[in-house]
Amino acid sequence: MKAYLISDEPLTIAIGGGRLRSAGFEVSVGDDPEAAIVEIGEGGLALVLIDLDARRAPDARLVQRLRAAARASGCLLVATSAGPLPTGVWPLAVAKPFTRDDILGWRAHATPRLGMREATPFSLERLAESIGGHRGDAVEMLLDYEAMALEQHGLLRQAIAAEAWPRVAEVAHKICGSLGAIEAREAALTCRALMVAAGTPDAGRARTLSHRVLAYLDAVEQGLSNLRDREARAG
């Protein structure tokens, strides 16, 4: 699982980052809460931990933007401070020094919020494991997806080509959950980020994400085609 630590304090970065890693997180660090909104929008984060003692502590407006970005991406947002913690402002807040047990609690809380867990490539084996260990059931599920969802892929491509961003957001919303269901996690998480970006005035970000989503859809479709061919040859 991926965590993003927003801090410019060396001890918080060293000790807090080390504790996050010991609890099983892959940790990235930044010192700008504004830039963190972009990181959250990219998708794939399970946890965002913001140090309120850093020089760039967010103002009330930026707090609301961070909370909205976290809700949209499905990650858990936690604030930490050595001083008094504001009540009712952050989804979760904890005094410094936070412990490994604190982090394990966040991890348990973050996993169902993220839903698809960490972003990883498409895998028939992982899908079979997630639905009970039966490869045949996983193959059937994937071929059903191919039969039902590729039309939606085409509609998304058309909407992106026309830069019809409200339509992009609508179709991406339909697709991202289905991609998550077949364990195409990187495609699903990026598609969800596109859904969020396409619903905002920032068309530049939506354009950037759309290129990534289309590349993932191409890879998913190629994988499904290869699977269908293998199954046909196997009889």
C-alpha positions, 0 to 999 in steps of 0.5 A: 500500500502507498502512503504520502507523507506531507512534512518538512520536519527531518525527524517526522520524515525519518522516524515517521516515514520509517514507521510507515515503512515498517507497517508495510507502506511504500512511502513518498514524501513532499512538503507542499500540501497544494502539490499533494492534491495532485498526488492524491488525484493520481490515484493509488494512495491508501494513506495521506499523512499531513504534518500540521507543524510543517512550515506550509500548514494548509489554510482552511480552504486548502484543508477542504480541497485536501478532504475533497480530493481524498474522498474522491480518490478513496484514500485515508487522510490523517493529520498529526501535530505535536500541538493541539489538534483541531477538532472536527476538521480532519477525518482522523488526527493523532498527536505526535509521536504517532506509533506503529500501532497507530499506523496499523490502525490506519492501514486497516481503515484505509484498505476498505476505503481504497477498495482495490488496494494498491495499484498492480498490473492485470492478473488472471491469477490474482482475480482467481484468488480474489473470487475463491481460487477457481481459474475457470470462474476467473476466465468466465468473468473476464470473457463476460467483461469483454462481451459487456464492457468493450462498448463502454471503452469505445464510448469513453474513447469517443468522449475523450476525442471530442473533449466532452469532459462531462461525458468523459466523467460519466462514462469513466464512472461506469468503467472504473468499477468494472475494471476494479472488479476484474482486478485491472487495478492500475487501469481502474485507479487511473480511470477513477482519477480521470473521472474526478479530473473531468468533472473539474474546470482543469481540462489540462489534467483531464487530457493528461490522464486520458492518455494514460487511461487509453493506454491502460484500456488498450492493454486490458483489451489486448490481454482479454483478446490473448486470453480468449485466443488461448482458451479457444486453442485449449479447447 
